[in-house]
């Protein structure tokens, strides 16, 4: 049974900024990827090699436009609000011989620190310079599908063909039709098997990127990730790779035995605890947000309505009103669905005051 949420003056005031941002987001034109060509666009080796050389001579190596990346890629990142690196990303790329493609890399950084940008630059550089393929391995179908769409938009303009091997789905033409394959662990392992069985080598593979490396210790899927990495290492030692070899790049937010894994993969190691947004832990007790071991009250929330006894709407509104995204974790899937629908209905009323299916669909 649905209930009408009577909005307080505090909630209405907090929504003003949020509504403006939502309306701007809803009316903005989405970025369109250029049509993918049958092969790589005619980018010269000199411009690709600039990724390795220009940044050293640049007065501002943190600026992505100074890295010799294709203009379409720089523009794509700018549309997503990424125009500069964090200092740690630059240091990570300069670790050992990683940027030259002559060394493997294992690195760890907190969530939201920008780990994927490092891997994306290395993948793009490898694809364009060596005309070999890249595998990006992600643990879940949903993550892989999202990353496939993002990379197709970012890299499609310079002719890099991006395809996803997820579940039972594969791109038209299979592996021969892509330059960058976004895969789950299982599909990546199968692709490696196919290359070794059909071609006798991994000569077409230039770089293998593994996200969430800590899953190598998972009781159910860890063995498959370990097996996949072992196959690549074995192929390297037996010379079953291309002239430039296969560069292995692995990352994770949580790794306790990082040095051991780096040694196993014969990789350079980089670690950082950098966070772009400071981590602050608060506890909600009644209407108070409390901090520290003594649970010191630091902020008081408006009282929740009858259909929101936990006051979750007020917590969400404060974050949305500042233009930020947020995650709400619930114990069950059904709970997640019910809460999402409830928040969407309430926010619809908050920003419009009337039934508006279009706004409801955006908020959902």
DAKAHU-V826902 format. One line per field, one symbol per residue. ss: DSSP state (H for helix, E for strand, - for the rest). phi: phi as a letter, one per 40 degrees, with the letter a starting at -180 (. if undefined). burial: 1 if it has 24 or more other ideal C-beta (glycine too) atoms within 12 Angstrom, else 0. Layout:
ss = ???
phi = ???
burial = ???
This chain:
ss = --------HHHHHHHHHHHHHHHHHHH-----------------HHHHHHHHHHHHH-----EHHH----HHHHHHHHH----E--HHHHHHH----------EEEEE------HHHHHHHHHHHHHHHH--EEEEEE--HHHHHHHHHHHHHHHHHH---EEEEE--E----HHHH--EEEEEHHHHHHHHHHHHHHH--E--EEEEEE--HHHHH----HHHHHHHHHHHHHHHH---E-----EEEEEE-----HHHHHHH--EEEEE----------EEEE--EEEE----EEEEE-----------HHHHHHHHHH-----------HHHHHHHHHHHHHHHHHHHH----HHHHHHH-
phi = .cbccccccccccccdccccccccccbccccbccdcccacccccccccccdcbccccccbcccccccgcddccdccccccgbbbccdccccccccfbcccgcacababacdgchcccdccccccdccccbfbcbbbbbcbdccccccdccccccbccbgccbabbbfccacdggcccbbbbcbcdcccccccdcccccbgabcccbabbbcfdccccccbbcccccccccccccccccgcbcdcgbcbbbbacbacbccccccccfbcbbbabcbcbdcbbbbcbgcbcbbgccfccbabcccccccbccgcdcccccccccgbcabbcbcbcccdcccccccccccdcccbgbcadccccccc
burial = 0000101000110110011001000000000010010001101000111111011000001101101111011111100001001101111111110111101111111100111111111111111111111111111000110011011111111111111111000110001001111111111111110111000011111111111111110000000111011011101100011101111111111010010011001111111101010000000000000000000000001101101101111111110110000000000000000010011111111110000000110010
